[in-house]
Amino acid sequence: MNVLKISLSSRSKRVGAAFFLIGSLFAQGSYAQREYTVVKPRERAANERVVIRTVVTEPANGVLVVVLDPVITGKVVVEDLSGKLLGEAQTDETGQAEFQLRRGRAYRVKATAPGYIGAEGQSKLLRANDTVRLKLTPQFATLTLRNIPAGAQILIDDKERVATTRGGTETIADLAPGNHTLLVRHPEYNDFRSELANLEAGDQITFLVTLERVAKLTVQGPPGAAVSIDGERRGEIQASGSVTINYPLAEASEHTITVEKLGFQTWSSRQQLKPGAHTLTVTLEPIVTSAGVSDAFDDLSLWSPPPEWQIRRDRLPNGRINGRLVVSGEQLGTPQRTLYRDFDVNFTIWLPEGRGASWAVRVDNTGRNYYLFHLAGPRSETPNKFYTYLVRDGQLSQVSTPFPVLADLNQKDSYTIDISVRTHNIRHWITSNTTGERNDLGSYTDTTSTKEKFLYGTFGFRSLKGETFVVDDFSIQPVKEAEKIGQF
């Protein structure tokens, strides 16, 4: 946990409610609530009494006193009227500097201070003593950070302002008025973050920052997977495919890292963690469905069907009523509770509109990632072509040249589609149930950079280009079962 202490002067001004969210507890973005107080330098009254401390050592000299308003520490330079430097000094805690100079002369004084616009003035002819009051106009807020470890980075609004090498105290004196985000970052410590709101020119903020040493563990793996350390849940892998967990750790030691996700086998490993960055890449193996599915479509009880799907009931010549699936609409329908790696599938289709049919292979559990195949019918815009697409995060892209279909496609006959799915290769055949002629629809091998993400999934039907088609006698079998009855 981040600890924040605040150094305050005896005179301070609270700004706003002064409650802000500070400090990242975990990489997921948890914050602790803290209070800080904005300190403003004291304004000096015009008639404020000045106490002179310098004792003149030569009778010909007098004391020139320079006081700054507001009461701040700054640098004061004294010159003669020709511009020759006669002396310089830092003001003390009362905002005052004193110079022993020749009497009977006038002097030019200049003052500068971090975060302020400089000011200058001229004394009267110096007698025993004279006082020059300089009004400095605040231009920036000043931020002081104490107890910063060596090697830390200090960022304001996500831009690096200081990369420390020695550690200790760091000051940013040119912080523009307004709202800012402070971030202190170190490879071996938790991030310190604070929202600085409604800063005004002249504000002074001092943080005593205590950071905790942590192992910054980044786990890369499937989104939604839970990450535990020594049995305690510490985070969840985000949609980006990773999560970073700040795990409190004073020195190197062994810990058990566990990654779990519903539908996948649990991954667990004993790891040596130490303060600093540590990255793990985790691959979860799906819990694969062992049984196949066969459906003659008496109903849709085995499927997760879109609302557009229907069961059509036809009376056969022998008087028996036969159910068939009518597919329409772009929404994907899949068999329930099925997940496969390698498998064989076959089904019968009719193309009553002559526009074609579409089906999906290796549909993931989100329904947004899969291979999509489209058989263009005789009445489509590009007749008798077989298309292959890849759907990533719901976005469709064609991944190969359309394959010519040699089968005599028409609106009356039925066709059997056979599919073999092996690792990254998917192969299709089409058989006319009227002539018995079997034709190869081609083989697609995924060589894309995302191919490892498409090794598991289920099957599905959908319409790609507004077509409606009919399906019957559907069967899908894991490859081990299919091998018992031979390959296609």
C-alpha positions as CSV (number, residue, x, y, z in Angstrom):
1,M,0.0,0.0,0.0
2,N,1.2,3.5,-0.7
3,V,1.8,5.7,2.3
4,L,1.6,9.4,1.9
5,K,2.8,12.0,4.5
6,I,2.5,15.7,4.1
7,S,4.9,18.4,5.3
8,L,3.0,21.6,6.2
9,S,3.9,25.1,7.3
10,S,2.2,26.7,10.3
11,R,0.1,28.8,7.9
12,S,-1.7,27.0,5.2
13,K,-4.8,27.2,3.0
14,R,-7.0,24.3,2.2
15,V,-8.1,24.1,-1.4
16,G,-11.4,22.4,-2.3
17,A,-12.5,19.3,-0.4
18,A,-8.8,18.2,-0.4
19,F,-9.8,14.5,-0.8
20,F,-8.3,12.8,-3.9
21,L,-7.6,9.3,-5.1
22,I,-3.9,8.5,-4.6
23,G,-1.6,5.5,-5.1
24,S,-2.1,2.4,-7.2
25,L,-2.6,-0.6,-5.0
26,F,-2.8,-3.1,-7.9
27,A,-2.3,-2.9,-11.6
28,Q,-6.1,-3.1,-12.1
29,G,-6.3,0.5,-10.9
30,S,-7.3,0.4,-7.2
31,Y,-6.6,3.6,-5.3
32,A,-6.3,4.7,-1.7
33,Q,-8.1,7.8,-0.5
34,R,-5.8,10.4,1.0
35,E,-5.9,14.1,2.0
36,Y,-3.4,16.7,1.1
37,T,-3.2,20.4,1.9
38,V,-2.0,23.1,-0.4
39,V,0.5,25.6,1.3
40,K,0.7,29.2,0.2
41,P,3.5,31.5,1.2
42,R,2.6,34.3,3.7
43,E,1.7,37.6,2.2
44,R,3.8,40.4,3.7
45,A,2.1,43.5,5.1
46,A,3.3,46.8,3.7
47,N,4.1,48.2,7.1
48,E,5.5,45.1,8.5
49,R,8.5,45.8,10.9
50,V,11.9,44.8,9.6
51,V,14.5,43.6,12.1
52,I,18.1,44.3,11.0
53,R,20.6,41.7,12.2
54,T,23.8,42.8,10.4
55,V,26.4,44.6,12.6
56,V,28.3,47.2,10.5
57,T,32.0,46.7,10.7
58,E,33.2,49.9,9.0
59,P,31.9,53.4,9.8
60,A,31.6,54.3,6.1
61,N,29.1,51.5,5.5
62,G,25.4,51.1,6.0
63,V,23.0,48.1,5.8
64,L,20.8,47.6,2.8
65,V,17.9,45.2,3.6
66,V,15.9,43.5,0.9
67,V,12.6,41.8,1.8
68,L,10.5,39.7,-0.5
69,D,6.7,39.7,-0.7
70,P,5.4,37.0,-0.3
71,V,7.7,35.5,2.3
72,I,9.7,33.0,0.2
73,T,13.3,31.9,-0.3
74,G,14.9,33.6,-3.3
75,K,18.1,34.9,-4.7
76,V,18.9,38.6,-4.3
77,V,21.5,40.4,-6.4
78,V,22.8,43.9,-5.6
79,E,24.5,46.1,-8.3
80,D,25.6,49.7,-8.5
81,L,23.7,51.9,-11.0
82,S,26.3,51.1,-13.7
83,G,25.4,47.4,-13.4
84,K,28.5,46.2,-11.6
85,L,27.7,43.3,-9.3
86,L,28.4,44.1,-5.7
87,G,26.9,41.1,-3.9
88,E,24.3,38.3,-3.9
89,A,22.6,36.2,-1.2
90,Q,19.8,33.9,-0.5
91,T,17.0,35.2,1.6
92,D,16.4,33.5,5.0
93,E,13.2,31.8,6.2
94,T,11.7,35.3,6.7
95,G,12.3,36.2,3.1
96,Q,15.0,38.8,4.0
97,A,18.6,39.4,2.8
98,E,21.0,42.0,4.1
99,F,24.1,43.7,2.5
100,Q,26.8,45.9,4.1
101,L,27.5,48.6,1.5
102,R,29.0,52.1,1.2
103,R,26.8,55.0,2.5
104,G,25.7,57.8,0.3
105,R,25.0,55.7,-2.8
106,A,21.9,54.3,-4.4
107,Y,21.8,50.6,-5.4
108,R,19.9,48.5,-7.8
109,V,18.5,45.2,-6.4
110,K,17.1,42.2,-8.3
111,A,15.3,39.1,-6.9
112,T,14.4,35.8,-8.4
113,A,12.7,32.7,-7.0
114,P,11.5,29.4,-8.5
115,G,8.0,29.6,-9.8
116,Y,7.9,33.4,-9.7
117,I,8.4,36.3,-12.1
118,G,11.5,38.2,-10.9
119,A,11.4,41.7,-9.6
120,E,13.8,44.6,-9.2
121,G,14.0,48.0,-7.5
122,Q,16.3,50.8,-6.5
123,S,17.3,52.0,-3.0
124,K,17.5,55.5,-1.8
125,L,20.9,57.0,-1.0
126,L,22.1,54.7,1.7
127,R,22.5,56.0,5.2
128,A,22.7,53.9,8.3
129,N,20.2,51.5,6.7
130,D,17.6,51.3,4.1
131,T,14.9,48.8,3.1
132,V,13.8,47.8,-0.3
133,R,10.6,45.7,-0.6
134,L,10.2,43.6,-3.8
135,K,6.9,42.1,-4.8
136,L,7.3,38.9,-6.7
137,T,4.4,37.6,-8.9
138,P,3.7,33.9,-8.7
139,Q,3.8,32.2,-12.1
140,F,3.8,28.5,-11.3
141,A,3.0,26.1,-8.5
142,T,5.9,24.2,-6.8
143,L,5.9,20.5,-6.1
144,T,8.4,19.0,-3.7
145,L,8.8,15.2,-3.4
146,R,10.9,13.8,-0.5
147,N,12.2,10.3,0.1
148,I,12.3,9.4,-3.7
149,P,14.4,6.2,-4.3
150,A,17.3,6.5,-6.7
151,G,16.5,5.6,-10.2
152,A,12.8,6.7,-10.0
153,Q,11.0,8.6,-12.7
154,I,8.7,11.5,-12.0
155,L,6.0,12.2,-14.5
156,I,3.5,15.0,-14.7
157,D,0.6,14.4,-17.0
158,D,2.3,11.3,-18.4
159,K,5.4,13.3,-19.4
160,E,8.7,12.7,-17.7
161,R,9.9,15.7,-15.7
162,V,12.7,14.1,-13.6
163,A,14.7,10.9,-13.9
164,T,16.4,10.7,-10.6
165,T,19.8,9.1,-10.1
166,R,20.7,10.0,-6.6
167,G,17.3,9.8,-4.9
168,G,16.2,11.9,-2.0
169,T,14.3,15.2,-2.6
170,E,13.2,16.4,-6.0
171,T,11.5,19.7,-6.8
172,I,9.4,20.8,-9.8
173,A,9.1,24.6,-9.6
174,D,7.4,25.2,-12.9
175,L,4.1,23.4,-12.5
176,A,1.4,25.4,-14.5
177,P,-1.8,26.3,-12.6
178,G,-4.7,23.9,-13.2
179,N,-5.2,20.2,-12.9
180,H,-2.3,17.6,-13.1
181,T,-1.6,14.0,-12.6
182,L,1.5,13.0,-10.7
183,L,3.2,9.6,-11.2
184,V,6.3,8.4,-9.4
185,R,7.6,5.2,-11.1
186,H,10.4,2.8,-10.2
187,P,11.2,-0.6,-11.6
188,E,11.3,-2.2,-8.1
189,Y,8.5,-0.2,-6.4
190,N,4.8,0.2,-6.6
191,D,3.7,3.2,-8.7
192,F,2.7,6.3,-6.7
193,R,-0.1,8.3,-8.3
194,S,-1.9,11.4,-7.3
195,E,-4.4,13.8,-8.9
196,L,-3.5,17.4,-8.2
197,A,-6.6,19.5,-8.6
198,N,-7.2,23.3,-9.0
199,L,-3.6,24.3,-8.4
200,E,-2.9,28.1,-8.4
201,A,0.3,30.0,-9.1
202,G,2.3,30.2,-5.8
203,D,0.9,27.0,-4.4
204,Q,3.5,24.8,-2.6
205,I,2.9,21.0,-2.2
206,T,5.2,18.7,-0.4
207,F,4.9,15.0,-0.4
208,L,6.8,12.6,1.8
209,V,6.5,9.5,-0.4
210,T,7.0,6.0,1.0
211,L,7.0,3.4,-1.7
212,E,6.8,-0.4,-1.2
213,R,9.1,-2.8,-3.0
214,V,7.1,-5.1,-5.3
215,A,7.5,-7.7,-8.0
216,K,5.8,-6.3,-11.1
217,L,4.4,-9.5,-12.4
218,T,2.9,-9.3,-16.0
219,V,0.9,-12.4,-17.0
220,Q,0.1,-12.8,-20.7
221,G,-2.7,-15.2,-21.6
222,P,-6.4,-15.5,-22.5
223,P,-8.6,-12.5,-21.6
224,G,-10.9,-13.2,-18.6
225,A,-8.5,-15.7,-16.9
226,A,-8.1,-15.2,-13.1
227,V,-4.5,-15.0,-11.8
228,S,-3.7,-16.1,-8.2
229,I,-0.5,-16.0,-6.2
230,D,-0.1,-18.6,-3.4
231,G,-3.9,-19.3,-3.6
232,E,-5.0,-15.6,-3.3
233,R,-6.7,-14.0,-6.4
234,R,-4.6,-11.0,-7.5
235,G,-6.1,-10.0,-10.9
236,E,-7.7,-10.9,-14.2
237,I,-6.2,-10.9,-17.6
238,Q,-7.7,-7.9,-19.6
239,A,-9.0,-7.8,-23.1
240,S,-5.5,-6.7,-24.3
241,G,-4.2,-10.2,-23.3
242,S,-2.2,-9.3,-20.2
243,V,-2.4,-8.0,-16.7
244,T,0.3,-6.5,-14.4
245,I,0.1,-7.2,-10.7
246,N,2.2,-5.4,-8.1
247,Y,3.0,-8.1,-5.6
248,P,4.6,-6.8,-2.3
249,L,8.0,-8.4,-2.0
250,A,11.1,-7.3,0.0
251,E,13.5,-9.9,-1.5
252,A,13.5,-12.8,-4.0
253,S,11.4,-15.8,-3.0
254,E,9.4,-18.6,-4.6
255,H,5.6,-18.4,-5.1
256,T,3.0,-20.4,-6.9
257,I,1.3,-18.7,-9.8
258,T,-2.1,-20.1,-10.9
259,V,-4.1,-19.0,-13.9
260,E,-7.7,-20.3,-14.3
261,K,-10.6,-19.8,-16.8
262,L,-13.9,-21.5,-17.1
263,G,-13.8,-24.2,-19.9
264,F,-10.0,-24.4,-19.7
265,Q,-7.5,-26.6,-17.8
266,T,-5.9,-24.8,-14.9
267,W,-2.3,-23.6,-15.3
268,S,0.0,-23.6,-12.3
269,S,3.7,-23.1,-11.8
270,R,6.2,-22.4,-9.0
271,Q,8.1,-19.2,-9.9
272,Q,11.1,-17.3,-8.4
273,L,9.9,-13.7,-8.0
274,K,12.1,-10.7,-7.0
275,P,11.5,-7.0,-6.8
276,G,11.2,-5.7,-10.4
277,A,9.6,-6.8,-13.6
278,H,8.8,-10.4,-14.3
279,T,6.7,-11.6,-17.3
280,L,4.9,-15.0,-17.7
281,T,3.3,-16.1,-20.9
282,V,0.6,-18.7,-20.2
283,T,-1.2,-20.9,-22.7
284,L,-4.4,-22.5,-21.4
285,E,-5.6,-25.8,-23.0
286,P,-9.4,-25.9,-23.5
287,I,-11.3,-28.7,-21.8
288,V,-12.3,-30.4,-25.1
289,T,-15.7,-32.0,-25.6
290,S,-15.1,-35.7,-25.9
291,A,-18.5,-36.6,-27.6
292,G,-19.7,-35.8,-31.0
293,V,-23.1,-34.5,-32.0
294,S,-25.6,-35.8,-34.6
295,D,-28.9,-34.1,-35.4
296,A,-31.7,-34.9,-37.8
297,F,-33.4,-31.6,-36.8
298,D,-36.6,-32.7,-35.3
299,D,-36.2,-29.6,-33.2
300,L,-33.4,-27.1,-32.1
301,S,-32.8,-28.5,-28.6
302,L,-29.1,-29.3,-29.4
303,W,-28.4,-25.7,-30.6
304,S,-28.1,-22.1,-29.6
305,P,-30.2,-20.9,-32.5
306,P,-30.7,-17.3,-33.7
307,P,-34.3,-16.1,-33.8
308,E,-34.3,-16.3,-37.7
309,W,-33.8,-20.1,-37.7
310,Q,-36.7,-22.3,-38.3
311,I,-37.5,-26.0,-38.5
312,R,-39.3,-27.0,-41.7
313,R,-41.3,-30.2,-41.6
314,D,-41.6,-32.0,-45.0
315,R,-43.8,-35.1,-45.6
316,L,-41.7,-37.8,-47.3
317,P,-43.2,-40.2,-50.0
318,N,-43.5,-42.9,-47.3
319,G,-45.7,-40.6,-45.2
320,R,-43.0,-39.9,-42.5
321,I,-42.6,-36.3,-41.4
322,N,-39.0,-35.1,-41.7
323,G,-37.6,-32.0,-40.0
324,R,-35.0,-29.8,-41.7
325,L,-33.2,-26.7,-40.5
326,V,-33.8,-23.5,-42.5
327,V,-30.8,-21.1,-41.9
328,S,-31.2,-17.3,-42.5
329,G,-29.8,-14.2,-40.9
330,E,-26.2,-13.1,-40.2
331,Q,-26.3,-14.3,-36.5
332,L,-24.3,-17.4,-35.9
333,G,-25.9,-20.6,-34.5
334,T,-23.8,-23.3,-32.8
335,P,-24.3,-26.7,-31.1
336,Q,-24.6,-26.2,-27.3
337,R,-21.7,-27.1,-24.9
338,T,-19.3,-28.3,-27.6
339,L,-15.6,-27.6,-28.0
340,Y,-13.2,-29.5,-30.3
341,R,-9.7,-29.4,-31.5
342,D,-9.5,-31.7,-34.6
343,F,-12.8,-33.1,-35.9
344,D,-14.7,-34.3,-38.9
345,V,-18.1,-32.9,-39.9
346,N,-20.7,-33.7,-42.6
347,F,-24.2,-32.4,-43.4
348,T,-26.7,-32.2,-46.2
349,I,-27.6,-28.9,-47.8
350,W,-30.2,-27.6,-50.3
351,L,-29.9,-24.2,-52.0
352,P,-33.6,-23.3,-52.7
353,E,-32.8,-19.7,-53.6
354,G,-29.7,-20.7,-55.5
355,R,-27.7,-18.0,-53.6
356,G,-25.5,-20.3,-51.6
357,A,-24.7,-21.4,-48.0
358,S,-22.2,-20.4,-45.2
359,W,-20.8,-22.2,-42.2
360,A,-18.2,-21.5,-39.5
361,V,-15.4,-23.7,-38.2
362,R,-13.6,-23.4,-34.8
363,V,-16.0,-20.8,-33.3
364,D,-14.6,-19.5,-30.0
365,N,-16.7,-19.0,-26.8
366,T,-17.3,-15.4,-27.7
367,G,-18.7,-16.2,-31.1
368,R,-16.5,-13.4,-32.6
369,N,-13.5,-15.4,-33.8
370,Y,-13.7,-18.3,-36.3
371,Y,-13.1,-19.4,-39.9
372,L,-16.0,-18.8,-42.3
373,F,-16.7,-20.6,-45.5
374,H,-19.2,-19.5,-48.2
375,L,-20.4,-21.7,-51.0
376,A,-21.7,-19.3,-53.7
377,G,-24.7,-20.9,-55.5
378,P,-25.7,-20.7,-59.2
379,R,-27.8,-17.5,-58.7
380,S,-25.2,-15.5,-56.6
381,E,-23.2,-12.6,-57.9
382,T,-20.2,-14.8,-58.3
383,P,-21.7,-18.3,-59.1
384,N,-20.0,-21.6,-58.3
385,K,-17.1,-20.2,-56.2
386,F,-16.0,-21.3,-52.7
387,Y,-14.8,-18.5,-50.4
388,T,-12.6,-18.6,-47.2
389,Y,-12.8,-15.9,-44.6
390,L,-11.2,-15.2,-41.2
391,V,-13.4,-13.5,-38.6
392,R,-11.3,-11.7,-35.8
393,D,-13.2,-9.8,-33.1
394,G,-16.2,-9.8,-35.4
395,Q,-14.3,-8.3,-38.3
396,L,-14.5,-10.3,-41.6
397,S,-11.6,-10.6,-44.0
398,Q,-11.1,-12.8,-47.0
399,V,-7.9,-14.9,-46.7
400,S,-7.6,-16.9,-49.9
401,T,-8.5,-16.9,-53.6
402,P,-12.0,-18.2,-54.3
403,F,-11.9,-21.9,-55.3
404,P,-13.9,-22.9,-58.4
405,V,-16.8,-25.4,-57.7
406,L,-16.9,-28.1,-60.3
407,A,-20.1,-29.7,-58.9
408,D,-23.4,-28.9,-60.8
409,L,-25.0,-26.7,-58.3
410,N,-28.8,-26.1,-58.7
411,Q,-31.8,-25.2,-56.6
412,K,-33.4,-28.7,-56.6
413,D,-30.8,-31.2,-55.7
414,S,-29.2,-31.8,-52.3
415,Y,-25.5,-32.0,-51.6
416,T,-23.4,-33.6,-48.8
417,I,-20.6,-31.4,-47.4
418,D,-17.6,-33.3,-45.8
419,I,-15.1,-31.3,-43.7
420,S,-11.8,-32.4,-42.2
421,V,-10.2,-30.1,-39.6
422,R,-6.7,-30.9,-38.6
423,T,-4.5,-28.4,-36.6
424,H,-4.2,-25.4,-39.0
425,N,-5.6,-27.2,-42.0
426,I,-9.3,-27.3,-43.1
427,R,-10.3,-29.3,-46.1
428,H,-13.8,-29.5,-47.9
429,W,-15.5,-31.9,-50.3
430,I,-18.9,-31.7,-51.9
431,T,-21.0,-34.7,-53.2
432,S,-24.1,-34.4,-55.3
433,N,-26.7,-36.7,-53.8
434,T,-28.3,-37.0,-57.3
435,T,-25.3,-38.1,-59.3
436,G,-23.0,-39.3,-56.5
437,E,-20.2,-37.3,-58.0
438,R,-17.7,-36.0,-55.3
439,N,-15.6,-32.9,-55.9
440,D,-12.8,-31.3,-53.9
441,L,-13.6,-27.8,-52.6
442,G,-10.0,-27.1,-51.7
443,S,-7.8,-27.0,-48.6
444,Y,-7.1,-24.0,-46.5
445,T,-4.0,-23.8,-44.2
446,D,-3.8,-20.9,-41.7
447,T,-0.4,-19.3,-41.8
448,T,-1.4,-16.0,-40.2
449,S,0.3,-14.6,-37.0
450,T,-3.0,-15.4,-35.0
451,K,-3.3,-19.1,-36.1
452,E,-2.6,-20.4,-32.5
453,K,-5.7,-18.6,-31.3
454,F,-7.8,-20.7,-33.7
455,L,-6.9,-24.2,-32.6
456,Y,-10.1,-24.9,-30.6
457,G,-13.7,-24.1,-31.1
458,T,-17.1,-25.4,-32.3
459,F,-19.1,-25.4,-35.5
460,G,-21.9,-23.1,-36.7
461,F,-24.2,-22.0,-39.6
462,R,-25.1,-18.4,-40.6
463,S,-26.0,-16.4,-43.7
464,L,-23.2,-14.3,-45.2
465,K,-24.8,-12.5,-48.1
466,G,-28.5,-12.7,-47.3
467,E,-28.9,-16.3,-48.5
468,T,-31.4,-18.8,-47.0
469,F,-30.5,-22.5,-47.2
470,V,-31.6,-25.8,-45.8
471,V,-29.6,-28.3,-43.6
472,D,-30.2,-31.9,-42.6
473,D,-28.4,-34.9,-41.3
474,F,-25.8,-33.0,-39.4
475,S,-22.9,-34.9,-37.7
476,I,-19.7,-33.7,-36.0
477,Q,-17.2,-36.1,-34.4
478,P,-13.9,-35.5,-32.6
479,V,-11.0,-36.9,-34.7
480,K,-10.3,-39.9,-32.5
481,E,-13.9,-41.1,-32.9
482,A,-13.9,-40.3,-36.6
483,E,-10.7,-42.3,-37.2
484,K,-12.4,-45.5,-36.0
485,I,-14.7,-45.3,-39.0
486,G,-12.0,-44.0,-41.4
487,Q,-11.2,-40.7,-42.9
488,F,-13.1,-38.9,-45.6
